[in-house]
Protein backbone atom coordinates (compact mmCIF):
# COMPACT_ATOMS: atom_id res chain seq x y z
CA UNK A 1 0.00 0.00 0.00
CA UNK A 2 1.14 3.53 -0.69
CA UNK A 3 1.23 6.26 1.93
CA UNK A 4 -1.80 7.91 0.34
CA UNK A 5 -3.77 4.65 0.41
CA UNK A 6 -2.83 4.02 4.04
CA UNK A 7 -3.87 7.52 5.10
CA UNK A 8 -7.18 7.20 3.24
CA UNK A 9 -7.83 3.80 4.80
CA UNK A 10 -7.00 5.11 8.27
CA UNK A 11 -9.41 8.02 7.78
CA UNK A 12 -12.13 5.66 6.57
CA UNK A 13 -11.71 3.27 9.50
CA UNK A 14 -11.60 6.19 11.93
CA UNK A 15 -14.83 7.63 10.50
CA UNK A 16 -16.63 4.45 11.49
CA UNK A 17 -15.39 4.70 15.08
CA UNK A 18 -15.28 8.42 15.80
CA UNK A 19 -17.05 10.30 12.99
CA UNK A 20 -16.25 13.68 14.56
CA UNK A 21 -12.50 12.99 14.49
CA UNK A 22 -10.63 14.58 11.59
CA UNK A 23 -7.42 12.77 10.71
CA UNK A 24 -6.44 15.64 8.41
CA UNK A 25 -5.87 17.85 11.46
CA UNK A 26 -3.33 15.48 13.02
CA UNK A 27 0.39 16.03 12.53
CA UNK A 28 2.55 13.12 11.41
CA UNK A 29 4.20 12.74 14.81
CA UNK A 30 1.25 13.47 17.09
CA UNK A 31 -0.14 10.69 19.24
CA UNK A 32 -3.38 9.70 17.51
CA UNK A 33 -5.16 8.93 20.77
CA UNK A 34 -4.40 12.33 22.24
CA UNK A 35 -4.93 14.34 19.06
CA UNK A 36 -8.27 12.68 18.27
CA UNK A 37 -9.43 12.20 21.86
CA UNK A 38 -9.71 8.43 21.44
CA UNK A 39 -10.08 6.28 24.52
CA UNK A 40 -8.33 2.92 24.70
CA UNK A 41 -11.38 1.06 23.38
CA UNK A 42 -11.75 3.42 20.41
CA UNK A 43 -8.07 3.01 19.60
CA UNK A 44 -8.31 -0.77 19.84
CA UNK A 45 -11.34 -0.70 17.52
CA UNK A 46 -9.30 1.45 15.14
CA UNK A 47 -6.49 -1.13 15.13
CA UNK A 48 -8.99 -3.97 14.62
CA UNK A 49 -10.59 -2.05 11.76
CA UNK A 50 -7.20 -1.53 10.11
CA UNK A 51 -6.45 -5.22 10.52
CA UNK A 52 -9.75 -6.26 8.96
CA UNK A 53 -9.50 -3.76 6.12
CA UNK A 54 -5.97 -4.79 5.19
CA UNK A 55 -6.35 -8.50 5.91
CA UNK A 56 -3.19 -8.22 7.98
CA UNK A 57 -3.04 -9.52 11.53
CA UNK A 58 -1.85 -6.80 13.90
CA UNK A 59 -0.69 -8.36 17.17
CA UNK A 60 -1.42 -6.50 20.42
CA UNK A 61 2.32 -6.11 20.92
CA UNK A 62 2.49 -4.03 17.72
CA UNK A 63 -0.17 -1.46 18.68
CA UNK A 64 2.44 1.00 20.02
CA UNK A 65 3.83 1.07 16.49
CA UNK A 66 0.53 2.60 15.32
CA UNK A 67 0.48 5.57 17.69
CA UNK A 68 1.32 8.26 15.12
CA UNK A 69 0.47 8.70 11.46
CA UNK A 70 4.14 8.38 10.54
CA UNK A 71 4.56 5.11 12.44
CA UNK A 72 1.23 3.78 11.17
CA UNK A 73 2.24 4.44 7.55
CA UNK A 74 5.64 2.82 8.14
CA UNK A 75 4.06 -0.23 9.78
CA UNK A 76 1.35 -0.84 7.19
CA UNK A 77 3.54 0.15 4.26
CA UNK A 78 6.38 -2.14 5.27
C-alpha positions in Angstrom: 0.0 0.0 0.0 1.1 3.5 -0.7 1.2 6.3 1.9 -1.8 7.9 0.3 -3.8 4.7 0.4 -2.8 4.0 4.0 -3.9 7.5 5.1 -7.2 7.2 3.2 -7.8 3.8 4.8 -7.0 5.1 8.3 -9.4 8.0 7.8 -12.1 5.7 6.6 -11.7 3.3 9.5 -11.6 6.2 11.9 -14.8 7.6 10.5 -16.6 4.4 11.5 -15.4 4.7 15.1 -15.3 8.4 15.8 -17.0 10.3 13.0 -16.2 13.7 14.6 -12.5 13.0 14.5 -10.6 14.6 11.6 -7.4 12.8 10.7 -6.4 15.6 8.4 -5.9 17.9 11.5 -3.3 15.5 13.0 0.4 16.0 12.5 2.5 13.1 11.4 4.2 12.7 14.8 1.3 13.5 17.1 -0.1 10.7 19.2 -3.4 9.7 17.5 -5.2 8.9 20.8 -4.4 12.3 22.2 -4.9 14.3 19.1 -8.3 12.7 18.3 -9.4 12.2 21.9 -9.7 8.4 21.4 -10.1 6.3 24.5 -8.3 2.9 24.7 -11.4 1.1 23.4 -11.7 3.4 20.4 -8.1 3.0 19.6 -8.3 -0.8 19.8 -11.3 -0.7 17.5 -9.3 1.5 15.1 -6.5 -1.1 15.1 -9.0 -4.0 14.6 -10.6 -2.0 11.8 -7.2 -1.5 10.1 -6.5 -5.2 10.5 -9.8 -6.3 9.0 -9.5 -3.8 6.1 -6.0 -4.8 5.2 -6.3 -8.5 5.9 -3.2 -8.2 8.0 -3.0 -9.5 11.5 -1.9 -6.8 13.9 -0.7 -8.4 17.2 -1.4 -6.5 20.4 2.3 -6.1 20.9 2.5 -4.0 17.7 -0.2 -1.5 18.7 2.4 1.0 20.0 3.8 1.1 16.5 0.5 2.6 15.3 0.5 5.6 17.7 1.3 8.3 15.1 0.5 8.7 11.5 4.1 8.4 10.5 4.6 5.1 12.4 1.2 3.8 11.2 2.2 4.4 7.5 5.6 2.8 8.1 4.1 -0.2 9.8 1.3 -0.8 7.2 3.5 0.1 4.3 6.4 -2.1 5.3 
